[in-house]
Structures are given as C-alpha cells and as structure tokens.
Amino acid sequence: MKTLKLTLLCLFVSTMICANVSQTEKEALVALYTATQGEQWNTTWDLEQPVATWHGVTVKNDKVVGLNLHMNNLQGTLPQEIGSLIYLQKINLGFNKLEGNLPKAFFNLKELKSVKLFVNAFEGNIPTEIGSLTKLEVLELFSNTFSGEIPSSIGNLKNLKTLVLGSNFLTGNIPTEISQLTKLEVLSLIDNKLDGEIPAEIGSLVNLKELVLASNAFTGDLPIALNNLTQLNTIMVSGNKLNKDMVSIIDRKPADIQMKLHFVTDTALATEED
C-alpha cells in the first residue's frame, strides 16, 4: 500500500513538473522576467527548467493560472506581453519596485479574480479598462502613485469584495457607480486627494464591513444612507473637511458603529432642519 501511494505521489509530481505550458505563455513570463531584471530577483527562475517549477508560478491543466512574486525585488515596468497570460486568475506583485503605467494589454486578462499590485511605484490614471475585468473579487492598488479620478467603470466589477486604493494621489469624487458593487466587503480610499461629498450610494453596499475614507478632502455631512450598513465593524472618516468629524472605530461590533452613525447623521439632519 505504501508503495502504491509513493508511486501515485511521484506520478503527480512528475505530471506537475512536465506540464506543457504553451509557448505564448512561456514567452510572456520570460518577457516579464527580462523587463523586471529577473537575474536580480530575490528568488530567480531557471529558464531552462519547466515553467511549472518556476518560483511563484501556478500551472493547472497546462495553463498559467497564478503568479505570486511579491517581495521579490522586481524592478522596471510590466511588459505588454503580460496580456498573453489569458488564463491568469490571480496575480500578486506587491512590495516590489515596479513603475510606469499599467500596460493596456493587462486588461486582456479576463479571467482575473485577484489583482494585488500594492507598494510599488505604478503611476498614471487607473485605466477605464479596469471595468472589463468583471470576474475580479480583489483589487488592491494601494501605496503607488496613481493619479486622476477613480473611473466610473469600476461599477462594472459586480463580483468585487475588496477594493483598496489608498495612499495614492487620486482626485475628484467617489463615482456614484460604486453603488453597483453590492458584494463589496472592504472599501479603502484612505490618504488620497478625493473631494466632494461622500455619496449616499455607499449606503447600497449592504455587505460592507470596512469603510476607510480618512485623510482626503471630503466635505459636507456623512450621508444618512450609511445607516444601512449593518455589517460595518470598521469606519474611518477622520482627516477630511466634513461638517462633523467622527472618531475612527476599528474592529468593533456592528451595533456599536450603528449607534455612533445614527448619532452623527441624526445630529447633521437636525442641524439642516434648523
């Protein structure tokens, strides 16, 4: 019995190592390796070995479905060839030294469910094409140098559960289309240059657990619609230009936050009526 188990294990390992990834996908990975100074990575690739053995690459059914190279000293820009990894479901390039704009070809990756590009030096606008990645559940772009407005196409990402865009240079208003992200559980826009009023449409995000809007330039009152967010356990809105500030509440019972929200919004409403 032990011999049979060992044989099956060896067969499984052999199958994984010998997976025949398409030449197009292999070339896309090699282009990434070259563009980001792969020879200087913390854990590099042996390009003579099968793709399935390369650090951070997940292969399933001969297709590259995962790429996890966080904290691996990647330097440079993402190549257009990355758009050939059309079966990719998860990508994590966080905590590296990547820069430049996101290439248009990146948005060819329609199977993506998780995009983590945080703590790099990406710049430019968040492209409108982000809305074409409709299978996304996680989008984490915090701690880069993205600028411009949050594209209204973000509303197309109806499967999104986590949206973290903090510590960039984003400007303008929160798009009202955010109301379409009804599966959203985490919304963090902290430390940007966003302004205008906090939209009442956020009150439609009934599954939201964390709302982090601190350190921007929002004005006006907290919308009464926030009282609909009965799952909230964290809210941070300090460091703005709101008519009435609210102390941050972190990792508390939703009922505690509901009580505080009712007090703040009811006070604001009474002030308006006066």
C-alpha positions as CSV (number, residue, x, y, z in Angstrom):
1,M,0.0,0.0,0.0
2,K,2.8,2.4,0.9
3,T,4.5,1.6,-2.5
4,L,1.3,2.4,-4.3
5,K,0.9,5.8,-2.5
6,L,4.5,6.6,-3.2
7,T,4.1,5.7,-6.9
8,L,1.0,7.9,-7.2
9,L,2.7,10.8,-5.5
10,C,5.7,10.6,-7.8
11,L,3.3,10.4,-10.8
12,F,1.5,13.6,-9.5
13,V,4.8,15.5,-9.0
14,S,6.1,14.4,-12.4
15,T,2.9,15.5,-14.1
16,M,3.0,18.9,-12.5
17,I,6.7,19.4,-13.4
18,C,6.2,18.2,-17.0
19,A,3.1,20.3,-17.7
20,N,3.3,21.7,-21.2
21,V,2.6,25.4,-20.9
22,S,2.0,27.0,-24.3
23,Q,4.9,28.7,-25.9
24,T,3.0,32.0,-25.9
25,E,2.5,31.9,-22.1
26,K,6.2,30.9,-21.6
27,E,7.3,33.8,-23.7
28,A,5.1,36.2,-21.7
29,L,6.7,35.0,-18.5
30,V,10.2,35.4,-20.0
31,A,9.3,38.9,-21.1
32,L,8.3,39.7,-17.5
33,Y,11.5,38.2,-16.2
34,T,13.5,40.3,-18.6
35,A,11.6,43.6,-18.1
36,T,11.9,43.4,-14.3
37,Q,15.6,42.4,-14.1
38,G,14.9,38.7,-13.2
39,E,18.5,38.0,-12.6
40,Q,18.4,40.3,-9.6
41,W,15.2,38.9,-8.1
42,N,15.4,37.5,-4.6
43,T,14.3,34.1,-5.9
44,T,15.1,33.9,-9.6
45,W,13.9,31.5,-12.4
46,D,15.9,28.8,-14.2
47,L,14.6,29.4,-17.7
48,E,15.9,26.1,-18.8
49,Q,13.6,24.3,-16.4
50,P,9.8,23.6,-16.9
51,V,7.6,26.6,-16.2
52,A,5.8,24.7,-13.5
53,T,9.0,24.7,-11.4
54,W,9.4,28.5,-11.6
55,H,9.0,30.3,-8.3
56,G,5.6,31.8,-7.8
57,V,4.0,30.4,-11.0
58,T,1.0,28.2,-10.6
59,V,0.1,25.9,-13.5
60,K,-3.1,24.0,-13.8
61,N,-4.1,21.9,-16.8
62,D,-1.1,23.2,-18.7
63,K,-2.2,26.8,-18.2
64,V,-0.7,29.5,-16.1
65,V,-3.4,30.4,-13.6
66,G,-1.4,32.1,-10.8
67,L,1.6,34.4,-10.4
68,N,2.8,35.4,-7.0
69,L,6.1,37.3,-6.9
70,H,5.5,39.6,-4.0
71,M,8.6,40.9,-2.1
72,N,10.9,39.5,-4.8
73,N,12.8,42.6,-5.9
74,L,11.1,43.1,-9.3
75,Q,12.3,46.4,-10.9
76,G,11.1,48.1,-14.0
77,T,7.8,48.1,-15.9
78,L,5.3,45.5,-16.8
79,P,5.7,44.4,-20.5
80,Q,2.8,44.3,-22.9
81,E,3.4,40.5,-23.3
82,I,1.8,40.0,-19.9
83,G,-1.5,40.3,-21.7
84,S,-0.8,36.8,-23.2
85,L,-1.4,35.1,-19.8
86,I,-5.1,34.9,-20.7
87,Y,-5.8,32.1,-18.2
88,L,-4.4,34.0,-15.2
89,Q,-6.7,34.1,-12.2
90,K,-4.5,35.6,-9.5
91,I,-1.6,38.0,-9.7
92,N,0.4,39.3,-6.7
93,L,3.3,41.6,-7.4
94,G,3.1,43.5,-4.2
95,F,6.1,45.0,-2.3
96,N,8.4,45.4,-5.3
97,K,9.9,48.3,-7.3
98,L,7.7,48.3,-10.3
99,E,6.9,51.6,-12.0
100,G,5.2,53.2,-15.0
101,N,1.7,52.8,-16.3
102,L,-0.3,49.6,-16.3
103,P,0.0,48.3,-19.9
104,K,-3.2,48.2,-21.9
105,A,-2.6,44.5,-22.6
106,F,-3.0,43.9,-18.8
107,F,-6.7,44.2,-19.3
108,N,-6.8,41.3,-21.7
109,L,-6.7,39.1,-18.6
110,K,-10.4,38.5,-18.3
111,E,-10.1,35.5,-16.0
112,L,-8.5,37.5,-13.2
113,K,-10.2,37.2,-9.8
114,S,-7.5,38.8,-7.7
115,V,-5.1,41.7,-8.6
116,K,-2.6,42.8,-5.9
117,L,-0.1,45.4,-7.1
118,F,0.3,47.3,-3.8
119,V,3.5,49.0,-2.6
120,N,5.2,49.7,-5.9
121,A,5.6,52.9,-7.9
122,F,2.9,52.5,-10.6
123,E,1.7,55.8,-11.9
124,G,-0.8,57.4,-14.2
125,N,-4.6,57.0,-14.2
126,I,-6.3,53.8,-13.2
127,P,-7.4,52.9,-16.7
128,T,-11.1,52.8,-17.7
129,E,-10.4,49.3,-19.0
130,I,-10.3,48.1,-15.4
131,G,-14.1,47.7,-15.7
132,S,-13.6,44.9,-18.2
133,L,-12.2,42.6,-15.6
134,T,-15.6,41.5,-14.5
135,K,-14.6,38.4,-12.6
136,L,-12.4,40.5,-10.1
137,E,-13.1,39.8,-6.5
138,V,-10.0,41.5,-5.1
139,L,-8.3,44.7,-6.3
140,E,-5.5,46.1,-4.2
141,L,-3.5,49.0,-5.7
142,F,-2.6,50.9,-2.5
143,S,0.7,52.7,-2.0
144,N,1.6,53.6,-5.5
145,T,1.5,56.9,-7.3
146,F,-1.8,56.5,-9.3
147,S,-3.5,59.9,-10.0
148,G,-6.6,61.2,-11.7
149,E,-10.1,60.1,-10.9
150,I,-11.5,56.7,-9.9
151,P,-13.0,55.5,-13.2
152,S,-16.8,55.1,-13.3
153,S,-16.3,51.8,-15.0
154,I,-15.4,50.4,-11.5
155,G,-19.1,49.9,-11.2
156,N,-18.8,47.0,-13.7
157,L,-16.9,44.9,-11.2
158,K,-20.0,43.4,-9.6
159,N,-18.1,40.4,-8.1
160,L,-15.7,42.7,-6.2
161,K,-15.4,42.0,-2.5
162,T,-12.2,44.0,-1.7
163,L,-11.3,47.4,-3.2
164,V,-8.2,49.1,-1.7
165,L,-6.9,52.1,-3.4
166,G,-5.4,54.0,-0.5
167,S,-2.1,56.0,-0.4
168,N,-2.1,57.2,-4.0
169,F,-2.8,60.7,-5.5
170,L,-6.4,60.1,-6.6
171,T,-8.6,63.2,-7.1
172,G,-12.2,64.0,-7.8
173,N,-15.3,62.4,-6.3
174,I,-16.1,58.9,-5.5
175,P,-18.1,57.7,-8.5
176,T,-21.8,57.0,-7.8
177,E,-21.5,53.8,-9.8
178,I,-19.8,52.3,-6.7
179,S,-23.4,51.5,-5.7
180,Q,-23.3,48.6,-8.1
181,L,-20.6,46.8,-6.0
182,T,-23.2,45.1,-3.8
183,K,-20.8,42.2,-2.8
184,L,-18.2,44.7,-1.5
185,E,-16.9,44.0,2.0
186,V,-13.9,46.3,2.1
187,L,-13.6,49.8,0.7
188,S,-10.4,51.7,1.5
189,L,-9.6,55.0,-0.2
190,I,-7.5,56.4,2.7
191,D,-4.8,59.0,2.1
192,N,-5.7,60.4,-1.4
193,K,-6.9,63.8,-2.6
194,L,-10.5,62.9,-3.1
195,D,-13.1,65.6,-2.5
196,G,-16.8,66.4,-2.8
197,E,-19.4,64.8,-0.6
198,I,-19.3,61.2,0.4
199,P,-22.0,59.7,-1.9
200,A,-25.2,58.3,-0.4
201,E,-24.8,55.5,-2.9
202,I,-22.3,53.9,-0.5
203,G,-25.4,53.0,1.6
204,S,-26.2,50.4,-1.1
205,L,-23.2,48.4,-0.1
206,V,-25.1,46.3,2.5
207,N,-22.3,43.7,2.8
208,L,-19.6,46.3,3.7
209,K,-17.6,45.5,6.8
210,E,-14.8,48.1,6.4
211,L,-15.2,51.7,5.2
212,V,-11.9,53.7,5.2
213,L,-12.1,57.2,3.8
214,A,-9.8,59.0,6.1
215,S,-7.2,61.6,5.1
216,N,-8.9,63.1,2.0
217,A,-10.8,66.3,1.4
218,F,-14.4,65.2,1.6
219,T,-16.9,67.8,2.6
220,G,-20.5,68.0,3.9
221,D,-22.1,65.5,6.2
222,L,-22.0,61.8,6.4
223,P,-24.9,60.5,4.4
224,I,-27.8,59.1,6.4
225,A,-27.7,56.1,4.0
226,L,-24.7,54.8,5.8
227,N,-27.1,53.6,8.5
228,N,-28.0,50.8,6.0
229,L,-24.5,49.3,6.5
230,T,-25.4,47.0,9.3
231,Q,-22.3,44.8,8.8
232,L,-19.8,47.5,9.4
233,N,-17.1,46.8,12.0
234,T,-14.7,49.5,10.9
235,I,-15.2,53.1,9.8
236,M,-12.6,55.7,9.4
237,V,-13.5,59.1,8.0
238,S,-11.3,61.5,10.1
239,G,-8.9,63.9,8.5
240,N,-11.4,65.3,6.0
241,K,-13.4,68.6,5.8
242,L,-16.7,67.2,7.0
243,N,-19.1,69.4,8.9
244,K,-18.9,67.0,11.8
245,D,-15.9,64.7,12.4
246,M,-16.3,61.2,13.6
247,V,-13.7,59.3,15.6
248,S,-12.4,56.2,13.8
249,I,-13.9,52.9,15.0
250,I,-11.9,49.9,14.2
251,D,-12.8,46.2,14.6
252,R,-15.9,46.8,16.8
253,K,-19.3,45.2,16.9
254,P,-21.5,46.5,14.1
255,A,-24.1,47.5,16.7
256,D,-21.6,50.0,18.2
257,I,-20.9,51.6,14.8
258,Q,-24.6,51.8,14.1
259,M,-25.2,53.7,17.3
260,K,-22.4,56.1,16.5
261,L,-23.6,56.6,12.9
262,H,-27.1,57.2,14.0
263,F,-25.9,59.9,16.4
264,V,-23.7,61.7,13.8
265,T,-26.2,61.5,11.0
266,D,-29.2,62.4,13.2
267,T,-27.3,65.4,14.5
268,A,-26.5,66.5,11.0
269,L,-30.1,66.1,9.9
270,A,-31.3,68.2,12.9
271,T,-28.8,70.9,12.0
272,E,-30.1,71.0,8.5
273,E,-33.7,71.3,9.7
274,D,-32.9,74.1,12.0
